[in-house]
Amino acid sequence: MQFPNALLSSSILFIAILLPWTGAITGNATTSDPLSSSDVTTLASITRLLSLFSISLDIKDFAALRDVFATDAVLIGGGAEPITGIDAIEQFYTTTFQNESLKTEHTSDTVFGYNLGETTASSISYASAVYFGPAVLERGGFFFSNSSVVFRERFNNEYVKNAQGALRISSQQLTILSIEGPIEILQPL
């Protein structure tokens, strides 16, 4: 999925303007320390990746996940065992969300970036995932009726730059904090 460079530039400017308390976002500086231009670029890249991740699931463009995850990425919390490698991650999300009757709306609510380095970074983010549609069996064991269900989630992500210098998620740990709505768990997560 391609986005115009102007959108990325606007995101960087937007972040730089709205973060006067910059040290709090990096987690490794005092609140009076300014962000470097490299830190601002990294935070914009993280925000972009999280947005692309959400949109990819909602519009069912699972191939776009290759622009989100590193080739050897590890997903923890999506099933009983960690899911390793972009092929397995793409297959997991395809299987989970491919049902055309399942409509979703994923949003990233809070993003805290830290350990922002030249080639690596970390973040904690909170998200909401609203699932709605006719009765569906999905995500390996959730069943819900024709109404909305909201998953409140936390993602602990590690990032690495690939050979082209683009930031990608190398490790993602998903924690489901709560489930709101009529749902029956048919098998453990």
Disulfide bonds with the S-S distance in Angstrom:
none
